[in-house]
Amino acid sequence: MAKKGSFWKNNWFIISMLAGITAGCITGWLWPEAKVLEPLGTVFVNMMFCIVVPMVFCSIASAIANMGSPKRAGKLMGTTILTFMCTTAIASVLMYLVLRLIPLNTSGIHIEAGEIDAGLSASELIVNFFTVPDFSALWSRRAILPLIIAAVIFGFGVQMAGGRETATAKLLSDLTNCIMKTVKIVTYYAPVGFFGFFAYLVATYGPELIGDYGKTLVLYYIMAFLYMFISSPVYARFGGGKGAAKVMFRHLFKPAAVSFGTCSSVATIPTNIEAAEDSGVSKEVAEIVMPLGATMNMDGSGMSAILKVAFLFGLFGLDFTGGRAILAIIVAVLSSVAMSGIPGGGGTGELVLCTIFFPDQLAIAYPMAIALGNLIDPPATMVNAAGDYVSSFVVSRFADGKDWLQKQLRK
């Protein structure tokens, strides 16, 4: 009895989430009106967003403020950003190679051209990515990257004022701990939220899954899961050494499932921090890597960007090789930054891609890219968020030494 009780205690979240997802898929497939269940999922996502915004600020500012020195904080952030850029580039290149081997057939797809918003200029996009016009606008999930930048600056400000010895640093640490406890309360509702979300998803997009987009969707879904299960142990082994892959797989499913169900890397930050710390990653590494990763570590988004460009190149009968392919990979990496904070990415990433590659066919290319992006958003976000967790192993290697995990396992 003790063993059974222990198993349920350790795995209740995963088991109940699987049950909610399965029940939601079956309900959406058998009951076309299951779209009305969408509010159940929206409630869960909204609760997570309400918690995540203050948690992002407090966790990053606390991690920097409570470090031994500004030098270590700078090294940790630099390593984190470099790791994210490298993994996103690798994922984008792999997706391109797969598409060269398995070209997409889009000859049977037709869509009517429509009017679209001209969007923001490049300079306006840069300003909006990194700043907001007013302090109150900073406390929004739509300004998650400016919030992170503000937290980093504030954290270094606390460092200059005395660091971990200041009352502010201690307050930030205490607030972060209290917010994480609040997250545990909200997760009790997660299975119900996932039931509603997947019932809505299947009822809404079920016909599309077997229509003209079918081959493209199947290819991406398979590629996303293969990439996650193949690259994750490789990165974990590199970052944590012997035994790291085994530790990683014990904790990978929870953040992967939350991100798949919410379609938001930001909403997965609390779960990712918990998974990383349970794996032996230090608190300061986890509380910097995860919030930064939610807006900068875009393996899945990079892969989806390449897929969308290849899909549209095939539709318009253009050759997707040579310089165009190289440019697409560069754009995929850069345009993916700050796109995953909101479910569906808000269409900004798709607009950037279409403006660069299809300026004369924008009215056709943009709505098609949006539609495809919505359909592949769950696995793309899953790869993004799972990559955040695994990247914490790589960052720990450079921040805490090659044997950081072995030291934790010996405790």
HELIX and SHEET records of a PDB file:
HELIX    1   1 ALA A    2  LEU A   30  1                                  29    
HELIX    2   2 PRO A   32  LEU A   37  5                                   6    
HELIX    3   3 GLU A   38  ALA A   65  1                                  28    
HELIX    4   4 PRO A   70  LEU A  101  1                                  32    
HELIX    5   5 ALA A  122  PHE A  130  1                                   9    
HELIX    6   6 PHE A  135  LEU A  138  5                                   4    
HELIX    7   7 ARG A  141  ALA A  143  5                                   3    
HELIX    8   8 ILE A  144  MET A  160  1                                  17    
HELIX    9   9 GLY A  163  GLU A  165  5                                   3    
HELIX   10  10 ALA A  167  THR A  187  1                                  21    
HELIX   11  11 ALA A  190  LEU A  209  1                                  20    
HELIX   12  12 GLY A  214  GLY A  240  1                                  27    
HELIX   13  13 ALA A  244  THR A  262  1                                  19    
HELIX   14  14 ILE A  269  ASP A  278  1                                  10    
HELIX   15  15 LYS A  283  MET A  296  1                                  14    
HELIX   16  16 ASP A  299  LEU A  315  1                                  17    
HELIX   17  17 GLY A  322  SER A  336  1                                  15    
HELIX   18  18 PRO A  343  GLY A  347  5                                   5    
HELIX   19  19 THR A  348  PHE A  357  1                                  10    
HELIX   20  20 PRO A  359  GLN A  361  5                                   3    
HELIX   21  21 LEU A  362  ASP A  400  1                                  39    
HELIX   22  22 TRP A  404  ARG A  410  1                                   7    
END                                                                             
